Amino acid sequence: MEINQLKELLDREAARINTPEFIVNDPVQFPRRFSALPDIEIAALLSATIAWGNRKMICNNCEKMLTIMGNEPAHFVLNQEYELLPDEQNIHRTFFVRNFKYLLRGLRRIYKSHGSLNEFATANHVGDSEEPAWRLVELMQQELAAANGNTYDSRCLPTNLKNTALKRINMALRWFVRDDGIVDMGVWTAIKPSQLFIPLDVHVGDTARQLGMTIRHANDKKTVLEITNLLRQLRPSDPIIYDFALFGYSMNN
């Protein structure tokens, strides 16, 4: 497919899917319930962290997490209320309360120092990196490990940063950074929309191959970079609007 044809197709699909109606059945609905940035960020990170598998199950379990937190994510984190929960309680598939605690201990450390994840990213000049998402995760890993006896938990953040597609964090960053006022929230200043990367999962990868956007078989970091670089040619200022297009096309085909 020629690049002009590809752009026409993806523009059409993005416009069809990037609508308020999309929110209802997507995990983005959960951070959108809040107005304070720390609540938005914590709800978004938790929702993105368990965003694998069946979408209905994901949303049900996001609801369960927020209920556990009394629908006050920042208060719950800062007051360490998670420590009262049993480690073996299941939250989503292979994600348990012990993983939940690990993540929230690290977030508490960040919020006690910086007030928000956006400020943490700004203070560490994440936006100056060529790969802001991976740099952010590297820095967050350090904080999470420091809050958990210098241990790492790949259920919370990927540890293989040279290869990981970083799908869940790239999705959360799309929510934080894109600012067209439709689905994504545009609450961050640390990173620009032009610096985002495609949240690559099996469906997006298969669609990209079907459309001739990559010939790589692995859904890894190299494939993320290849697809994102192509999307930046189509819309340099906002390449990840096409996440909606690739999702929509995969659902229809």
DAVEN-V560158 format. One record per residue. N is the residue number from 1. OMEGA is omega in degrees with one decimal (NA if undefined). D_FIRST is the distance of its C-alpha to the first C-alpha in Angstrom with 1 decimal. Layout:
BEGIN
{{N	OMEGA	D_FIRST} {N	OMEGA	D_FIRST}}
END
This chain:
BEGIN
{{1	177.8	0.0} {2	-172.8	3.8} {3	177.7	6.5} {4	176.5	8.3} {5	178.8	6.4} {6	-179.4	6.3} {7	179.4	9.8} {8	179.3	10.9} {9	-176.6	10.1} {10	175.5	11.9} {11	-179.2	14.6} {12	-179.6	15.4} {13	179.4	15.7} {14	-180.0	17.7} {15	-179.4	20.0} {16	-173.2	20.6} {17	-176.9	21.6} {18	-177.9	23.2} {19	178.4	26.4} {20	-179.0	30.1} {21	-179.4	29.8} {22	-172.4	27.6} {23	-168.7	30.6} {24	-175.0	32.9} {25	-175.9	31.3} {26	178.5	30.0} {27	177.4	32.1} {28	179.9	31.7} {29	-172.0	34.4} {30	174.5	37.1} {31	-179.4	37.0} {32	178.0	36.6} {33	-170.7	40.1} {34	178.9	41.7} {35	179.2	42.5} {36	-173.8	44.0} {37	179.0	41.6} {38	177.4	43.1} {39	178.9	42.9} {40	-175.7	39.2} {41	-177.8	38.4} {42	178.1	40.4} {43	-179.9	39.1} {44	-178.9	35.5} {45	178.9	35.9} {46	179.2	37.7} {47	178.9	35.2} {48	-177.1	32.3} {49	180.0	34.4} {50	-176.2	34.7} {51	169.1	31.2} {52	-177.0	30.3} {53	-176.8	30.6} {54	-174.9	31.1} {55	179.5	30.6} {56	178.0	33.8} {57	178.0	35.8} {58	-177.7	34.4} {59	177.0	35.5} {60	-177.0	38.8} {61	169.7	39.5} {62	177.0	38.6} {63	178.8	41.2} {64	179.4	43.6} {65	-178.8	43.2} {66	176.3	43.9} {67	176.1	46.9} {68	-177.0	48.2} {69	-178.9	48.0} {70	-177.2	49.8} {71	174.5	46.9} {72	-171.3	48.0} {73	-175.8	45.6} {74	178.1	47.0} {75	179.9	50.6} {76	-178.8	50.1} {77	-174.2	48.6} {78	180.0	51.2} {79	174.1	54.1} {80	-177.9	53.0} {81	178.4	53.4} {82	-176.9	50.9} {83	179.9	53.6} {84	-174.2	55.5} {85	177.8	52.8} {86	-175.6	53.1} {87	-171.9	50.8} {88	176.9	49.9} {89	-178.4	48.8} {90	176.4	45.3} {91	-178.9	42.7} {92	176.5	39.4} {93	-178.9	38.8} {94	177.9	39.8} {95	-174.8	40.4} {96	179.1	44.1} {97	178.2	46.6} {98	176.1	47.3} {99	176.3	43.7} {100	179.3	43.9} {101	-179.4	47.1} {102	-178.5	45.6} {103	-175.5	42.8} {104	174.3	45.2} {105	179.2	47.8} {106	178.3	45.3} {107	177.7	44.2} {108	178.5	47.8} {109	178.6	48.4} {110	-175.9	45.5} {111	177.0	46.7} {112	-178.0	50.3} {113	-169.0	49.4} {114	177.8	46.7} {115	177.1	46.8} {116	177.1	43.0} {117	176.3	40.0} {118	178.5	38.6} {119	175.2	41.9} {120	179.0	41.7} {121	179.3	38.2} {122	-178.2	39.5} {123	-179.5	42.7} {124	174.1	40.8} {125	-180.0	38.4} {126	-179.1	35.3} {127	177.7	33.3} {128	-179.0	34.1} {129	173.9	32.3} {130	-178.9	28.8} {131	-172.1	28.2} {132	-177.5	30.3} {133	-178.4	29.7} {134	176.7	30.8} {135	178.3	33.7} {136	-179.2	34.8} {137	176.7	34.9} {138	180.0	36.9} {139	178.4	39.4} {140	178.3	39.6} {141	179.8	40.2} {142	-179.7	43.2} {143	179.4	44.6} {144	178.8	44.1} {145	-179.3	45.7} {146	-180.0	48.6} {147	-174.6	49.3} {148	175.2	49.3} {149	179.1	51.5} {150	174.1	48.9} {151	-179.6	46.9} {152	-179.9	43.2} {153	-176.5	41.5} {154	173.5	37.9} {155	-177.4	37.9} {156	176.9	38.0} {157	177.6	35.9} {158	-179.5	34.0} {159	-178.3	36.0} {160	-169.6	33.5} {161	177.3	32.0} {162	-173.1	30.5} {163	-171.7	28.2} {164	175.4	28.0} {165	177.2	24.9} {166	-172.8	27.5} {167	-172.5	25.8} {168	177.6	28.9} {169	177.5	30.0} {170	175.5	26.5} {171	178.3	26.7} {172	178.7	30.2} {173	174.3	29.3} {174	178.6	26.6} {175	-176.0	29.5} {176	-162.8	31.9} {177	-178.7	29.9} {178	-168.5	27.4} {179	178.8	29.5} {180	173.0	28.0} {181	-179.0	30.9} {182	178.4	29.1} {183	-177.1	28.6} {184	-164.0	28.9} {185	177.4	32.4} {186	-176.1	32.2} {187	-177.0	35.6} {188	173.2	35.0} {189	-173.3	35.5} {190	-177.8	35.4} {191	177.7	31.6} {192	175.8	29.2} {193	-179.8	26.0} {194	-177.1	24.1} {195	-179.5	25.6} {196	177.6	24.3} {197	-176.5	22.2} {198	172.2	20.0} {199	-170.5	22.3} {200	170.6	20.7} {201	-176.3	22.0} {202	-176.0	21.2} {203	179.0	19.2} {204	178.2	17.1} {205	179.9	16.5} {206	179.3	15.5} {207	179.3	13.1} {208	177.8	11.5} {209	179.4	11.4} {210	-178.9	10.0} {211	176.9	6.9} {212	-178.2	6.8} {213	175.9	8.9} {214	172.8	11.8} {215	179.3	13.4} {216	-177.6	16.8} {217	-176.2	18.8} {218	174.1	21.4} {219	-173.9	21.3} {220	-175.9	23.3} {221	179.9	23.7} {222	178.7	21.5} {223	174.6	18.5} {224	-178.4	19.6} {225	-178.7	19.7} {226	-179.1	16.4} {227	-179.1	14.6} {228	179.1	17.0} {229	176.2	16.6} {230	179.5	12.9} {231	177.5	14.1} {232	173.6	16.9} {233	-176.6	14.8} {234	179.8	13.6} {235	-171.9	17.2} {236	-175.1	19.8} {237	-174.0	22.7} {238	-173.4	21.5} {239	-170.9	18.5} {240	164.5	19.8} {241	-177.5	19.7} {242	168.7	16.3} {243	176.9	18.4} {244	-177.9	19.3} {245	-178.4	15.7} {246	174.8	14.9} {247	-178.3	18.4} {248	179.8	18.1} {249	-179.3	14.9} {250	179.1	16.6} {251	-176.9	19.7} {252	-173.8	18.2} {253	NA	16.3}}
END
